[in-house]
Amino acid sequence: MPALHRQQNELLDSLRACWRAEFGGPAQVFFAPGRVNLLGAHLDYNQGFVLPAAVDRGTFVFARPRDDRRIRLRSLDREPVLDLDLDALSYDPAHAWANYAKGALAAFGPAQPGMDLLFGGNLPIGAGLSSSASILVATATAANHYTTNKRSTREIVYLCRDAEVNFVGVRCGIMDHYASAFGRDDHLLYLDCRTDTHADVPFDSGRAAVVVCDTTRRRELADGRFNDRVRECAEAVAALRRAGLQIDALRDLSMDELLKYKNTLDPLLARRAIHVVSEIERTRSGVESLRRGDLAAFGEQLIQSHASCRDYYEVSSPELDALVEAACSVHGALGARLTGAGFGGCCVAVVDRNEIDRFIKETASIYHKRTGLHARIYPFKPAMGAGRRADLE
């Protein structure tokens, strides 16, 4: 995607110029990608499986150590520099994005030297691609390069998740940080949310692209409804255990068992359980489809996932349904579904690489005619996870 490469090179040129003007001297460049989840809707807190990909956009950090205990943070599009005491970092609502960087740095403790850090990113704003995890993982990757107490990639994932939960105060799971850290070119991550282990699953980027389509309708009351789904799943597990099933989570339930015990559940709880159990089966089937190179079957599993999210889990919205329907109607689209928590936000599609331009144009046009809204559509490829990228002399 030449346009993306040009945009990334322009971003790096701007970061180099800003670094020289603000800090001067050499720096090392680190990067952590955003992520999108293709299958496994609402399975993380049910101890199930998810299938995210790191994407080829994210957060760049120019970094160098200092010989004192100061942290100087600057974002390319925000001034001025924040000059902070490394040993007294705390959450400040006025610092917005910088709280994520501070949370990652604070977690390294006394072994972490002071640092100068410049941030810049090219993730679309509001597209649900986890810019927060990208900032955290990029910061931790840079800090880990200089600390005397080196962390493994897995330790960095937990460090970043804990920083987001405990320092920033955002309730989240491990998937976003995991995908940003462990991503691989042209692969998805088949992540087991019970064991926090994964397998790499090939994705043929020569044949298809992962396309994120933003409804531009923000989620409304999503937090409360998300918490309702967490509670409902826990209630379903409790009811099934009272009925005699020895399960710890809905992940432990087969569809045959669920159908046998369905009448012991409140109808709403039964719908939630049907989604979770069938989504686990779809995610497993999706992995097998990709391993045998059957992108058409994988696309069909995305379509089925959206229908389940809409009808059984009830986390879709009129705009999401309209955008998924528009996407699936365009020639070259293999399948689409909502991604993230739902209740608005974005869907993800798998699209024939040769038809991307048509897909973007026609999907946006159909969606606008149905809703009056202008979708924002971004093609990606599964990309490499976080790491050091270059030096600036």
C-alpha positions in Angstrom: 0.0 0.0 0.0 2.2 2.8 -1.3 0.0 5.6 0.2 0.5 4.1 3.7 4.3 3.9 3.2 4.4 7.5 2.1 2.3 8.6 5.1 4.5 6.7 7.5 7.7 8.1 6.0 6.2 11.6 6.3 5.3 10.9 10.0 8.9 9.7 10.7 10.3 12.8 8.9 8.1 15.0 11.2 9.2 13.1 14.2 12.9 13.5 13.3 12.5 17.3 12.8 10.6 17.6 16.1 13.2 15.6 18.0 16.0 17.7 16.7 14.2 20.9 17.6 13.0 19.8 21.0 15.7 17.5 22.3 18.7 17.3 19.9 21.2 14.6 19.6 20.8 10.9 18.9 17.7 8.7 19.6 16.5 5.2 19.0 13.2 4.5 17.4 10.7 2.0 18.7 7.2 1.0 17.4 4.2 -0.8 18.6 1.2 -1.5 16.4 -2.6 -1.2 17.0 -4.8 -4.3 16.7 -8.1 -5.5 15.4 -10.0 -8.6 16.5 -11.4 -10.8 13.7 -13.2 -13.5 15.6 -14.0 -14.3 19.2 -16.5 -11.6 20.0 -16.9 -11.2 23.8 -15.0 -14.4 24.5 -12.1 -12.9 26.5 -14.0 -12.7 29.8 -15.6 -16.1 29.1 -12.1 -17.6 29.1 -12.5 -18.5 25.4 -10.4 -17.8 22.3 -9.9 -14.6 20.2 -8.3 -14.1 16.9 -6.7 -10.6 16.7 -4.1 -9.2 14.3 -1.5 -6.5 14.9 -2.0 -3.9 12.1 0.5 -2.0 10.1 -0.1 1.3 11.9 0.6 2.2 15.4 2.8 4.4 17.7 6.4 5.4 17.1 8.6 6.5 20.1 11.9 8.3 19.7 13.8 7.6 22.9 17.1 8.1 24.7 18.2 7.6 28.4 19.1 10.5 30.7 21.6 10.6 33.6 19.0 12.0 36.0 15.6 10.8 37.3 13.6 13.1 34.9 11.1 11.9 32.3 10.4 14.3 29.5 7.4 13.4 27.3 6.3 15.1 24.1 3.7 14.2 21.5 4.2 15.3 18.0 0.8 17.0 17.9 0.7 18.3 21.5 2.8 20.8 23.2 4.6 21.5 25.5 7.0 18.9 26.9 5.9 17.3 30.1 8.9 17.3 32.5 8.2 14.8 35.3 10.0 13.1 38.3 10.4 9.4 37.4 10.1 8.5 41.0 6.8 10.4 41.6 4.7 9.5 38.5 1.0 9.6 39.1 -2.2 9.7 37.1 -3.3 13.2 36.1 -6.5 13.6 34.1 -5.0 16.7 32.4 -2.3 14.5 30.8 -4.6 12.4 28.7 -2.4 10.2 26.4 0.7 10.7 28.6 -0.9 8.8 31.5 -0.5 5.6 29.4 3.2 6.3 28.9 3.6 7.2 32.6 1.9 4.0 33.7 4.3 1.9 31.7 7.4 3.7 32.9 6.3 3.6 36.6 6.0 -0.2 36.4 9.8 -0.6 35.7 10.7 0.7 39.1 14.2 1.9 40.3 16.1 0.0 37.5 14.5 2.4 34.9 16.7 5.4 34.0 15.3 8.8 33.2 14.3 9.3 29.6 13.5 11.7 26.8 10.5 10.4 24.8 8.8 11.7 21.7 5.6 10.1 20.5 3.8 10.0 17.1 1.3 7.7 15.7 -0.8 7.0 12.5 -3.7 5.0 13.9 -7.0 6.4 12.9 -8.6 8.3 15.8 -11.8 6.6 17.1 -11.5 3.5 14.9 -11.2 1.0 17.8 -7.7 -0.1 17.0 -6.4 0.2 20.6 -4.2 3.2 20.4 -3.9 3.1 24.2 -2.3 -0.4 24.1 -0.1 0.8 21.3 1.2 3.7 23.4 1.7 1.4 26.4 3.6 -1.3 24.6 5.7 1.2 22.6 6.7 2.9 25.8 7.5 -0.3 27.6 9.5 -1.6 24.7 11.6 1.6 24.7 12.0 1.5 28.5 13.0 -2.2 28.4 15.8 -1.4 26.0 17.4 0.8 28.6 16.5 -0.7 31.9 18.9 -3.0 33.8 16.0 -5.2 34.7 15.0 -6.7 31.3 11.5 -8.0 30.8 10.4 -10.8 28.4 7.8 -10.0 25.8 5.2 -11.8 27.9 6.2 -9.8 31.0 5.8 -6.6 29.0 2.3 -7.6 28.0 1.3 -8.1 31.7 3.1 -4.9 32.7 1.1 -2.9 30.2 -2.2 -4.5 31.0 -1.7 -3.9 34.7 -0.6 -0.3 34.0 -3.8 0.3 32.0 -6.0 -1.2 34.7 -4.3 0.0 37.9 -2.5 3.3 36.8 -4.9 4.7 34.2 -8.0 3.0 35.7 -9.4 1.4 32.5 -11.0 -2.0 32.8 -9.5 -4.2 30.1 -8.2 -7.6 29.2 -4.9 -8.7 27.9 -5.8 -9.1 24.2 -4.9 -5.6 23.0 -1.4 -5.6 24.6 -0.8 -9.2 23.6 -1.5 -8.6 19.9 0.6 -5.4 19.9 3.6 -7.2 21.4 3.4 -10.6 19.7 2.1 -9.8 16.3 3.7 -11.4 13.2 3.7 -10.3 9.6 0.9 -12.0 7.6 -0.4 -13.9 10.7 -3.3 -13.7 13.2 -2.9 -14.7 16.8 -5.1 -17.5 18.1 -5.1 -16.5 21.7 -6.4 -18.7 24.5 -7.8 -16.3 27.1 -7.6 -18.9 29.9 -3.9 -19.7 29.5 -2.7 -16.5 27.8 -0.9 -18.5 25.2 -1.2 -18.3 21.5 -0.5 -19.9 18.1 0.3 -18.0 14.9 -2.3 -18.6 12.2 -1.3 -17.7 8.6 -3.3 -15.0 6.8 -2.7 -14.7 3.0 -2.1 -10.9 2.7 -1.3 -11.4 -1.0 -4.9 -12.4 -1.6 -6.9 -10.4 1.0 -6.8 -7.4 3.2 -8.2 -6.8 6.7 -10.4 -3.7 6.4 -11.7 -1.7 9.3 -14.9 0.2 8.6 -15.9 2.9 11.1 -19.6 3.7 11.4 -18.6 7.2 12.8 -21.4 6.6 15.3 -19.8 6.5 18.8 -20.8 3.9 21.3 -23.6 5.2 23.6 -24.0 3.7 27.1 -21.6 1.0 26.1 -19.9 0.6 29.4 -23.1 -0.2 31.3 -24.3 -2.7 28.7 -20.8 -4.3 28.4 -20.9 -4.8 32.2 -24.4 -6.3 31.8 -23.0 -8.9 29.4 -20.2 -9.8 31.8 -22.8 -10.3 34.6 -25.2 -12.2 32.4 -22.5 -14.7 31.4 -21.5 -15.2 35.1 -25.2 -15.8 36.0 -25.5 -18.3 33.2 -22.5 -20.2 34.5 -24.0 -20.1 38.1 -27.3 -21.4 36.9 -25.8 -24.3 34.9 -23.6 -25.3 37.8 -26.8 -25.4 40.0 -28.3 -27.7 37.3 -25.3 -30.1 37.8 -22.8 -29.1 35.1 -19.2 -28.8 36.4 -18.0 -25.8 34.5 -15.9 -22.8 35.5 -16.8 -20.6 32.5 -19.0 -20.8 29.4 -15.9 -21.9 27.6 -16.2 -25.3 29.2 -19.7 -25.9 27.7 -20.3 -27.8 24.5 -23.3 -26.9 22.3 -24.9 -30.3 23.0 -24.6 -29.7 26.7 -26.1 -26.2 26.4 -29.0 -27.5 24.3 -29.7 -30.2 26.9 -29.7 -27.7 29.8 -31.1 -24.7 27.9 -34.5 -24.9 29.7 -32.8 -24.4 33.1 -31.7 -21.0 31.9 -33.7 -17.7 31.8 -34.3 -17.1 28.0 -32.0 -14.1 28.0 -29.2 -16.0 29.7 -29.7 -18.8 27.2 -29.3 -16.4 24.3 -26.0 -15.1 25.8 -24.7 -18.6 26.3 -25.7 -19.7 22.7 -23.6 -16.8 21.4 -20.5 -17.6 23.5 -20.6 -21.4 22.8 -21.2 -21.0 19.1 -18.6 -18.2 18.8 -16.0 -20.5 20.3 -16.8 -23.1 17.7 -16.7 -20.4 14.9 -13.3 -19.2 16.1 -11.9 -22.7 16.1 -13.4 -23.3 12.6 -12.1 -19.9 11.4 -8.6 -20.9 12.4 -8.9 -24.2 10.5 -10.2 -22.3 7.5 -7.2 -20.1 7.5 -4.7 -22.9 8.0 -6.1 -24.6 4.8 -6.1 -21.3 2.9 -9.9 -21.1 2.6 -10.6 -17.4 2.9 -14.1 -17.8 1.6 -15.0 -20.1 4.5 -13.3 -17.7 6.9 -15.4 -14.8 5.5 -18.6 -16.8 6.1 -17.6 -17.4 9.7 -17.3 -13.6 10.1 -20.8 -13.2 8.7 -22.2 -15.8 11.1 -20.4 -14.1 14.0 -22.1 -10.8 13.3 -25.5 -12.5 13.1 -24.9 -14.1 16.5 -23.7 -10.8 18.0 -26.8 -9.1 16.7 -29.4 -11.7 17.5 -28.1 -13.6 20.6 -25.7 -11.3 22.3 -27.5 -8.1 21.2 -24.4 -5.9 21.0 -24.9 -4.6 17.5 -26.6 -1.3 16.5 -28.6 -0.1 13.4 -25.5 1.6 12.1 -23.3 -1.5 12.5 -25.9 -3.7 10.9 -26.2 -1.3 8.0 -22.4 -1.1 7.5 -21.9 -4.9 7.7 -24.7 -5.4 5.2 -23.2 -2.8 2.9 -19.8 -4.3 3.1 -21.0 -7.8 2.5 -22.9 -6.7 -0.6 -19.9 -5.4 -2.4 -18.0 -7.5 -4.9 -14.8 -8.7 -3.5 -15.9 -8.8 0.1 -15.5 -12.2 1.7 -17.3 -11.3 5.0 -17.6 -8.8 7.8 -18.7 -8.5 11.4 -18.7 -5.9 14.2 -15.5 -5.7 16.1 -14.7 -4.6 19.6 -17.5 -4.3 22.3 -20.2 -3.3 19.7 -23.0 -0.9 20.5 -21.6 1.3 17.7 -18.0 1.8 16.6 -16.5 -0.4 13.9 -16.8 -3.5 11.8 -14.0 -5.5 10.3 -14.1 -7.1 6.8 -11.9 -9.4 4.8 -11.6 -8.2 1.2 -10.1 -9.4 -2.0 -6.9 -7.4 -2.3 -7.6 -6.6 -5.9 -11.0 -5.1 -5.0 -10.0 -2.8 -2.2 -10.6 0.5 -4.0 -14.0 -0.6 -5.2 -14.9 -2.0 -1.8 -14.1 1.3 -0.1 -16.0 3.4 -2.6 -19.1 1.2 -2.9 -19.4 0.4 0.8 -19.2 4.0 1.8 -21.8 5.0 -0.8 -24.3 2.3 0.2 -23.8 3.0 3.9 -24.3 6.8 3.3 -27.5 6.2 1.4 -28.9 4.0 4.2 -27.9 6.1 7.2 -26.8 9.6 6.0 -23.4 8.9 7.7 -20.0 8.9 6.1 -18.1 5.8 7.0 -14.3 5.9 7.4 -12.7 2.8 5.9 -9.1 1.7 6.4 -7.3 -1.3 4.8 -4.6 -3.0 6.8 -2.4 -6.1 6.7 -1.4 -8.2 9.7 1.9 -6.9 10.9 4.9 -7.4 13.1 4.6 -6.7 16.8 6.5 -4.2 18.9 10.2 -3.7 18.7 13.2 -1.4 17.9 13.0 0.0 14.4 15.9 2.3 13.8 18.4 4.8 15.1 18.5 8.5 14.7 22.1 9.9 14.7 
